[in-house]
Amino acid sequence: MPPSFEPGAPAHGGMIPLCVPELRGNEWKYIQECLDTGWVSSVGAYVDRFENELARRVGVKYAVATVNGTSALHIALLIANVKPDDEVITSSLTFIAPANAIRYVGAYPVFIDAEPAYWQMDLARVAAFLNDDCVRANGETRNKKTGRRVSAILPVHILGHPVEMDPLMALARQFNLTVIEDATEALGTKYRAHNAGQLGDIACFSFNGNKLITTGGGGMIVTNNAEWARRAKYLTTQSKDDPIEYIHKSIGYNYRLPNPLAAMGCAQLEQLDEYIAAKRRTADFYTETLARVPGITPMRQAPWAFSTFWMYTILVDEKEFGMSSRALLNALAQANIQTRPLWQPLHQSAVFADIPHAACPVSERLNQTALSLPCSVGITAQQRLHVADTIIGLARL
Ligand SMILES: Cc1ncc(COP(=O)(O)O)c(C=O)c1O
């Protein structure tokens, strides 16, 4: 039997955690079935079911399950034919995984600043890079400064909010670039009438522990391209070329998701709508309560977006609020409330120090001022109120 929790009150030693999984559905039952039947490896009915159900939910034809979101991005880049020494346009303000995956295939990221309203990749800056810094010849786009071919755009929908995809797709088509969506933080997110994951040519999801639904660790590649889906399955299963003999005609990867984790994914997916509703309730509460606190800017949703508010985040103006985002993080930690800053912008990371980039002042400012607040699916109204009251108590009102 699963341990029984009081609804929405996970045992974290009195601490209000940033974002922890919610495991109260059929997870135990489905995983037990895998253990009872011995289907514990990366082939099994739950793998097929998780792929089919996720594809249906996102509104794409094919889905291929992977061990995590990073491996999904790695394979998606290979499938999109990104070659060593190519360049891939991506967001500067994101978790590092997509930029790492670009380097796994030997290509180089071109970091684009965030826009200030919704903190996503700034399409005006993508357009400026393509129009001013690139040339088009023989159907290819080349960076004038580095001489490298620009072959793809990898927009990252951060924090549950989408990137503005219409102008992005128009630029991609104009410059002959493949679009790989990093939708790892955006299951259930919509751009206009479409789901994140069905907007580009290929997309990736993650199901790590803090994502909206989790398999502990896991990922998914989704696409409408049958040949790409076949290739994704082939590459993630060590490029096995014969059902019986061990024949391999290309380098492959051991990236498939085990059946018990896929079982957990099926159980989690059954609860996705409830989870989204819970995240949005938390967002509404924080926004209403904190918007009137001087120096706090709540996270927003664009008129063309449906955000899941996967990771609810505020901006803290040090002068107006009376303390910096990092000082607030420490003060909340003292009060047993876990919060987190946003990622170091990737153009500032030591890993990418040699990579030329345009100025990214918005990403830098967001990194200095942002703070993500406790927003687990299971957070209680009382816990949310305590977080907001503690912040208000610390403000220079
Ligand atoms: C934007 C982004 N891309 C990629 C990943 C990688 O996913 P995973 O941790 O499943 O490898 C994550 C999350 O961890 C992420 O937040």
The ligand as an SDF file (V2000), in Angstrom:
LIG
                    3D

 16 16  0  0  0  0  0  0  0  0999 V2000
   14.0590   23.6810  -19.9910 C   0  0  0  0  0  0  0  0  0  0  0  0
   14.5190   22.2960  -19.6790 C   0  0  0  0  0  0  0  0  0  0  0  0
   15.0570   21.5570  -20.6740 N   0  0  0  0  0  0  0  0  0  0  0  0
   15.4600   20.2990  -20.4590 C   0  0  0  0  0  0  0  0  0  0  0  0
   15.3490   19.7010  -19.2230 C   0  0  0  0  0  0  0  0  0  0  0  0
   15.9190   18.3510  -19.0390 C   0  0  0  0  0  0  0  0  0  0  0  0
   15.0550   17.3870  -18.6220 O   0  0  0  0  0  0  0  0  0  0  0  0
   15.5870   16.1550  -17.7570 P   0  0  0  0  0  0  0  0  0  0  0  0
   15.9420   16.6370  -16.3960 O   0  0  0  0  0  0  0  0  0  0  0  0
   14.4300   15.2110  -17.7670 O   0  0  0  0  0  0  0  0  0  0  0  0
   16.7720   15.5860  -18.4770 O   0  0  0  0  0  0  0  0  0  0  0  0
   14.7470   20.4250  -18.1680 C   0  0  0  0  0  0  0  0  0  0  0  0
   14.4980   19.8940  -16.8250 C   0  0  0  0  0  0  0  0  0  0  0  0
   15.1760   19.2820  -16.1180 O   0  0  0  0  0  0  0  0  0  0  0  0
   14.3460   21.7560  -18.4050 C   0  0  0  0  0  0  0  0  0  0  0  0
   13.8070   22.4920  -17.4170 O   0  0  0  0  0  0  0  0  0  0  0  0
  1  2  1  0
  2  3  1  0
  2 15  2  0
  3  4  2  0
  4  5  1  0
  5  6  1  0
  5 12  2  0
  6  7  1  0
  7  8  1  0
  8  9  2  0
  8 10  1  0
  8 11  1  0
 12 13  1  0
 12 15  1  0
 13 14  2  0
 15 16  1  0
M  END
$$$$
